[in-house]
Amino acid sequence: MKQNELIRSLASRLGLTQVETKRLLKSSVEIIVDVLDQDIPISLPNLGSFCTVITKKRKSFSPFHKEYVMLAPKRIIRFRPSSSIKNELKTKKV
């Protein structure tokens, strides 16, 4: 599903215009990013939780240079789906 399809679907369910829905979705994503930037985990009921994790620096082999290089630590986002969404997707037929 693309962003435009999501906005159309949300607008029809919420009874809002697509412009209002787009603004609402954009604001929601900005808030989530701001909170994750502060290393605070976010839990959304019936969806899952987001948290940030800092990876350690590690050694990796570069086939292009044919030598080992040190990769710097970086912050990544982890998503864990809720058990209710996992169970709902398991029960659906393929």
C-alpha contacts under 8 A as a table, 3 or more apart, distances in Angstrom:
res1	aa1	res2	aa2	distance
1	M	5	E	6.14
1	M	6	L	6.59
2	K	5	E	5.34
2	K	6	L	6.30
3	Q	6	L	5.06
3	Q	7	I	6.15
4	N	7	I	5.09
4	N	8	R	6.16
5	E	8	R	5.10
5	E	9	S	6.13
6	L	9	S	5.14
6	L	10	L	6.05
7	I	10	L	5.15
7	I	11	A	5.94
7	I	18	Q	6.22
7	I	21	T	6.12
7	I	22	K	6.03
7	I	25	L	7.86
8	R	11	A	5.17
8	R	12	S	6.26
8	R	18	Q	6.22
9	S	12	S	5.32
9	S	13	R	6.33
10	L	13	R	5.16
10	L	14	L	5.94
10	L	21	T	6.85
11	A	14	L	5.23
11	A	15	G	5.62
11	A	16	L	4.92
11	A	17	T	5.75
11	A	18	Q	5.52
11	A	21	T	5.71
12	S	15	G	5.24
12	S	16	L	6.81
12	S	17	T	8.00
16	L	20	E	6.33
16	L	21	T	6.37
17	T	20	E	5.30
17	T	21	T	6.20
18	Q	21	T	4.97
18	Q	22	K	5.95
19	V	22	K	5.14
19	V	23	R	6.25
20	E	23	R	5.13
20	E	24	L	6.13
21	T	24	L	4.94
21	T	25	L	6.07
22	K	25	L	5.14
22	K	26	K	6.04
23	R	26	K	5.13
23	R	27	S	6.09
24	L	27	S	5.21
24	L	28	S	6.16
25	L	28	S	5.09
25	L	29	V	6.28
26	K	29	V	5.27
26	K	30	E	6.21
27	S	30	E	5.04
27	S	31	I	6.18
28	S	31	I	5.21
28	S	32	I	6.28
29	V	32	I	5.08
29	V	33	V	6.17
30	E	33	V	5.12
30	E	34	D	6.12
31	I	34	D	5.07
31	I	35	V	6.17
32	I	35	V	5.24
32	I	36	L	6.12
32	I	42	I	7.52
33	V	36	L	5.12
33	V	37	D	5.95
34	D	37	D	5.04
34	D	38	Q	6.65
35	V	38	Q	5.29
35	V	39	D	6.81
35	V	40	I	5.76
35	V	41	P	7.54
35	V	42	I	7.61
36	L	39	D	4.96
36	L	40	I	5.41
36	L	41	P	6.40
36	L	42	I	7.45
36	L	50	F	7.85
36	L	51	C	6.69
36	L	52	T	6.49
37	D	40	I	7.52
39	D	51	C	7.17
39	D	52	T	5.95
40	I	51	C	6.88
40	I	52	T	7.71
41	P	49	S	7.14
41	P	50	F	5.72
41	P	51	C	4.41
41	P	52	T	7.04
42	I	49	S	5.48
42	I	50	F	5.17
42	I	51	C	6.45
43	S	48	G	5.92
43	S	49	S	4.13
43	S	50	F	6.41
44	L	47	L	5.48
44	L	48	G	5.38
44	L	49	S	5.90
45	P	48	G	6.37
45	P	82	S	7.53
46	N	82	S	5.93
46	N	83	S	7.90
46	N	84	S	6.02
46	N	85	I	6.21
47	L	81	P	5.85
47	L	82	S	5.46
47	L	84	S	7.87
47	L	85	I	6.30
48	G	79	F	6.94
48	G	80	R	5.39
48	G	81	P	4.04
48	G	82	S	4.27
49	S	79	F	5.69
49	S	80	R	5.28
49	S	81	P	6.49
49	S	82	S	7.26
50	F	77	I	6.73
50	F	78	R	5.62
50	F	79	F	4.61
50	F	80	R	6.57
51	C	77	I	5.73
51	C	78	R	5.35
51	C	79	F	6.71
52	T	75	R	6.45
52	T	76	I	5.58
52	T	77	I	4.52
52	T	78	R	6.03
53	V	75	R	5.59
53	V	76	I	5.44
53	V	77	I	6.36
53	V	78	R	7.11
54	I	73	P	6.61
54	I	74	K	5.53
54	I	75	R	4.33
54	I	76	I	6.32
55	T	73	P	5.23
55	T	74	K	5.50
55	T	75	R	6.31
55	T	76	I	7.46
56	K	72	A	7.44
56	K	73	P	4.89
56	K	74	K	7.42
57	K	70	M	6.79
57	K	71	L	5.47
57	K	72	A	4.79
57	K	73	P	4.46
57	K	74	K	7.95
58	R	70	M	5.63
58	R	71	L	5.33
58	R	72	A	7.04
58	R	73	P	7.67
59	K	68	Y	6.48
59	K	69	V	5.73
59	K	70	M	4.56
59	K	71	L	6.10
60	S	68	Y	5.51
60	S	69	V	5.48
60	S	70	M	6.28
60	S	71	L	6.86
61	F	66	K	7.08
61	F	67	E	5.81
61	F	68	Y	4.33
61	F	69	V	6.17
62	S	65	H	5.57
62	S	66	K	5.51
62	S	67	E	5.60
62	S	68	Y	5.94
62	S	69	V	6.73
63	P	66	K	4.67
63	P	67	E	7.06
81	P	85	I	6.61
81	P	86	K	6.71
82	S	85	I	5.50
82	S	86	K	6.38
83	S	86	K	4.99
83	S	87	N	6.05
84	S	87	N	5.21
84	S	88	E	6.13
85	I	88	E	5.03
85	I	89	L	6.18
86	K	89	L	5.30
86	K	90	K	6.18
87	N	90	K	5.03
87	N	91	T	6.31
88	E	91	T	5.43
88	E	92	K	6.64
89	L	92	K	5.38
90	K	93	K	7.88
